[in-house]
Amino acid sequence: MLKPHPTELRRLVEEYETLTAAPATAAESRIADLAYTLCVSTGTRDVGTALATARAWLVPDGRDTDGRDTAAAGAAPAAV
C-alpha cells in the first residue's frame, strides 16, 4: 500500500469532517465516497480508524511524517 500524499490526505479528512458536520443533504453520497477513499488510502475498513490513521500521518507544521513538504508546488499525490 502506498501512503497517499499528505496534501491529498488532509483534503480528504477536512472535506469529510466538513460534510459530516453539515445538515443531511445531497452531500451524503459524497460523504460515502470520502469514507471509502479514506479507508482505501489507509488500508482499513473502519472510517473511524481511517480518520485516526490519516490524522496521525499528518503533522501540524506542514510536513508529513517522512519530512516531505506538503505545500511543495507541483507535488503530486501518491497513487491510491
Secondary structure as UniProt FT lines:
FT   HELIX           6..21
FT   HELIX           27..42
FT   HELIX           47..57
FT   TURN            60..61
FT   STRAND          63..64
FT   TURN            65..66
FT   TURN            70..71
FT   TURN            73..74
//
